[in-house]
Amino acid sequence: MIATQATETRHWSFHTDLEGLGWLTINTPNSPVNTLSREAIMELETLVARFEDLANTRELIGVVLLSGKDSGFIAGADISEFDAMSDFSVLPEALKRTHALFQRIENLKIPIVAGIHGFCLGGGLELALACHYRIAVNDDKTRIGFPEVKLGIFPGFGGTGRSIRQAGPVDAMGIMLTGRMLKAGAARGMNLVDKLVRHRDMLRWEGRKAVLQKRKSSRAPLSKRVMAMGPLRGYVSTKMREEASKKARPEHYPAPFALIDLFEEHGNDWQAMSRGEIDGFVPLMGNETATNLRRVFFLSEGLKKQGAKGAKFARVHVIGAGVMGGDIAAWCALRGMSVTLQDLDMARITPALERGKKLFRKRLKKKREVDAAMLRLEADPEGKGVSRADVIIEAVVENLEIKRKIFGGLEDQLKPGAILATNTSSIELERIAEGLKDPARLIGLHFFNPVAQLPLVEVIRSTFNSDAEIGKGAAFALAIGKSPVVVKSAPGFLVNRVLMPYMLGAVERVERGESKELLDAAAVAFGMPMGPIELMDTVGLDVGKSVATELGHSVPEGSKFAALVAGGKLGRKSGEGFYKWVDGKAQKGPPPERSDLAALGRELVKPLVDTTEIVVAEGVVASADLADIGVIMGTGFAPFLGGPMRARQNGKA
Ligand SMILES: NC(=O)c1ccc[n+]([C@@H]2O[C@H](COP(=O)([O-])OP(=O)(O)OC[C@H]3O[C@@H](n4cnc5c(N)ncnc54)[C@H](O)[C@@H]3O)[C@@H](O)[C@H]2O)c1
């Protein structure tokens, strides 16, 4: 057989080799990741027509589909195109065309095999599922899944039906409803992938073998498929609806509920389910939730583009091994940094090391990884790590004199270029920096409690700082997997400043006799992850009171709030605050009936939104966009509304 001439389109390259094997490679131009844009799909149509012709004339024995990018296979559809679409009425036709294309791929008479490394998500996984056989690299980087629900939609290129066909209804719906990404081994376990290889280089060899041996993926066994049959499907759907309702409300996040409806209707027939996708998909796409979630996605991706390029961080020194310092140190060690942790004596460091061990055990699977992380986290009561550290983070008690003294003693020991940072919540950065020989060095890195759970780090800029220090601070936050938002040094920065009037407003209503359960339920009905009273209990009433005072709010003597603090009833951590707490759960009575819960929630959230507007007007954050993503990440504010500024603009808050 003669090798055919190579074909190059903007996204694809294709050639056949001497064996008659076709090699198809995707490489999206000007993008770090491959995406399936309209253009990529139309080019693929032409190529598939060619495969059909070549298969008929027996000039092609099979095709191996690979990615030309290091980042991975295909990260999904090109979602920027959704925003560019002025009119969603063209969507059904576009989807039908892609469905038809994927069906033609599946109908090819010759084997077509997908070789997967890195990200294989959304539309990329749907394309892979239309191939006859899937091989994936079994390493730490491979990620397989359907993140669509996180964007307010569900798979729309036939992936709902095809994933059910491969994995069975329970597993397939599970990954579509959560948007969870699977590692290669888990995807193999679910039968979404047919074979694992160790290295990317092996994809070609195994791909060739799969074509020559005409390997075909097997479908989910009857034992799994049965869950979509007869009355069982109704039962499974009800269970799934119950689970989904625990995490989201259909009026806020309609996609998972629409997907369950689709399953309930067609789940026993994968082709009918795939066809039904189109009718369900279009209204979701037109919904404000999807528009707002895409915005949140782009804003959070935008945060990753900040920061000084090329900055490297290997060693971190943390001073203060309390609630925050201990957890910051453990987090940095978890993320691969060598960390020295300093406090007044060993007795104050040991509990932090113990907490670190718990975190490592939870997040790292293998014992040797846990051991390695423990070795990276070192007690350092004498502060020997200072002179070697690339980053120094101070998290001692909130006291200006103590902080000043610490920084004064550090300055001469620092490595040139090392970041010097404080985690202060309320002390003006300028006042701490004043005592330094070079006050421009000190920045704020404001973490949130619990450090392991909250993704935001406010990078605080004082009047002394230049872009260089701030850029490095942002780069460090990214290096430890956090999302940096740059905020001017102003009382409460962004997150505490907007949260406080919201929480205190609710506390005041409780003082006046309103039901705390009702207020909390109302905020959740509006779209907050937790009500303001439960949040105050979680933050700690002592911390809440001191931040409130710091921000100029008054906590009147004789108030219930003041009495609770005085009585050591500090909330969750002491077992009682506004609520009693058992096993980490607030003990709530049933809230009184109220028909307009969400309207009450909106009333409660108003001070938060008002304050965000003020913060933006004052220039504390550089833009309304940054305020939105910062408040979403720092407070959990209703992502489906796109953030407080966007919600106000849309008349929703
Ligand atoms: N707790 C929160 O939710 C939170 C959130 C963000 C920021 N912060 C800020 O983080 C900092 C620490 O807060 P925390 O809640 O972890 O306090 P904490 O009281 O739990 O811990 C402070 C630690 O600093 C140690 N310390 C005191 N003086 C020291 C010195 N001279 N040298 C070394 N260590 C010393 C103490 O022994 C203690 O272990 C504060 O500035 C606070 O404003 C707290």
The ligand as an SDF file (V2000), in Angstrom:
LIG
                    3D

 44 48  0  0  0  0  0  0  0  0999 V2000
   -8.4410   32.8440   62.4510 N   0  0  0  0  0  0  0  0  0  0  0  0
   -8.8490   33.2810   61.2870 C   0  0  0  0  0  0  0  0  0  0  0  0
   -9.9460   32.9540   60.7980 O   0  0  0  0  0  0  0  0  0  0  0  0
   -7.9380   34.1670   60.4670 C   0  0  0  0  0  0  0  0  0  0  0  0
   -8.1620   34.2870   59.0940 C   0  0  0  0  0  0  0  0  0  0  0  0
   -7.2870   35.0620   58.3320 C   0  0  0  0  0  0  0  0  0  0  0  0
   -6.2230   35.7010   58.9380 C   0  0  0  0  0  0  0  0  0  0  0  0
   -6.0250   35.5920   60.2800 N   0  0  0  0  0  0  0  0  0  0  0  0
   -4.8450   36.2690   60.8600 C   0  0  0  0  0  0  0  0  0  0  0  0
   -3.8190   35.3110   61.0170 O   0  0  0  0  0  0  0  0  0  0  0  0
   -3.0070   35.6220   62.1360 C   0  0  0  0  0  0  0  0  0  0  0  0
   -2.9710   34.4430   63.0910 C   0  0  0  0  0  0  0  0  0  0  0  0
   -4.2870   34.1380   63.5090 O   0  0  0  0  0  0  0  0  0  0  0  0
   -4.6560   32.7460   64.1870 P   0  0  0  0  0  0  0  0  0  0  0  0
   -6.1150   32.6940   64.2230 O   0  0  0  0  0  0  0  0  0  0  0  0
   -3.8760   31.6800   63.5420 O   0  0  0  0  0  0  0  0  0  0  0  0
   -4.0830   32.9820   65.6580 O   0  0  0  0  0  0  0  0  0  0  0  0
   -3.6450   31.8970   66.7460 P   0  0  0  0  0  0  0  0  0  0  0  0
   -3.7860   32.5840   68.0380 O   0  0  0  0  0  0  0  0  0  0  0  0
   -4.3360   30.6050   66.5260 O   0  0  0  0  0  0  0  0  0  0  0  0
   -2.1180   31.6540   66.4510 O   0  0  0  0  0  0  0  0  0  0  0  0
   -1.1190   32.6130   66.6620 C   0  0  0  0  0  0  0  0  0  0  0  0
    0.1870   31.8720   66.9610 C   0  0  0  0  0  0  0  0  0  0  0  0
    1.2420   32.8180   66.9590 O   0  0  0  0  0  0  0  0  0  0  0  0
    2.1650   32.4220   67.9430 C   0  0  0  0  0  0  0  0  0  0  0  0
    3.0450   33.5390   68.3150 N   0  0  0  0  0  0  0  0  0  0  0  0
    2.7570   34.6100   69.0630 C   0  0  0  0  0  0  0  0  0  0  0  0
    3.8550   35.3970   69.1540 N   0  0  0  0  0  0  0  0  0  0  0  0
    4.8490   34.8040   68.4410 C   0  0  0  0  0  0  0  0  0  0  0  0
    6.1970   35.1140   68.1720 C   0  0  0  0  0  0  0  0  0  0  0  0
    6.7570   36.2270   68.6410 N   0  0  0  0  0  0  0  0  0  0  0  0
    6.9010   34.2670   67.4080 N   0  0  0  0  0  0  0  0  0  0  0  0
    6.3480   33.1460   66.9190 C   0  0  0  0  0  0  0  0  0  0  0  0
    5.0720   32.7990   67.1490 N   0  0  0  0  0  0  0  0  0  0  0  0
    4.3280   33.6070   67.9040 C   0  0  0  0  0  0  0  0  0  0  0  0
    1.2920   31.9260   69.0750 C   0  0  0  0  0  0  0  0  0  0  0  0
    2.0310   31.1050   69.9590 O   0  0  0  0  0  0  0  0  0  0  0  0
    0.2060   31.1820   68.3210 C   0  0  0  0  0  0  0  0  0  0  0  0
    0.5490   29.8250   68.1570 O   0  0  0  0  0  0  0  0  0  0  0  0
   -3.5900   36.8850   62.7040 C   0  0  0  0  0  0  0  0  0  0  0  0
   -2.8780   37.9800   62.1830 O   0  0  0  0  0  0  0  0  0  0  0  0
   -5.0240   36.8800   62.2120 C   0  0  0  0  0  0  0  0  0  0  0  0
   -5.5500   38.1640   62.0740 O   0  0  0  0  0  0  0  0  0  0  0  0
   -6.8510   34.8210   61.0480 C   0  0  0  0  0  0  0  0  0  0  0  0
  1  2  1  0
  2  3  2  0
  2  4  1  0
  4  5  1  0
  4 44  2  0
  5  6  2  0
  6  7  1  0
  7  8  2  0
  8  9  1  0
  8 44  1  0
  9 10  1  0
  9 42  1  0
 10 11  1  0
 11 12  1  0
 11 40  1  0
 12 13  1  0
 13 14  1  0
 14 15  2  0
 14 16  1  0
 14 17  1  0
 17 18  1  0
 18 19  2  0
 18 20  1  0
 18 21  1  0
 21 22  1  0
 22 23  1  0
 23 24  1  0
 23 38  1  0
 24 25  1  0
 25 26  1  0
 25 36  1  0
 26 27  1  0
 26 35  1  0
 27 28  2  0
 28 29  1  0
 29 30  1  0
 29 35  2  0
 30 31  1  0
 30 32  2  0
 32 33  1  0
 33 34  2  0
 34 35  1  0
 36 37  1  0
 36 38  1  0
 38 39  1  0
 40 41  1  0
 40 42  1  0
 42 43  1  0
M  CHG  2   8   1  16  -1
M  END
$$$$
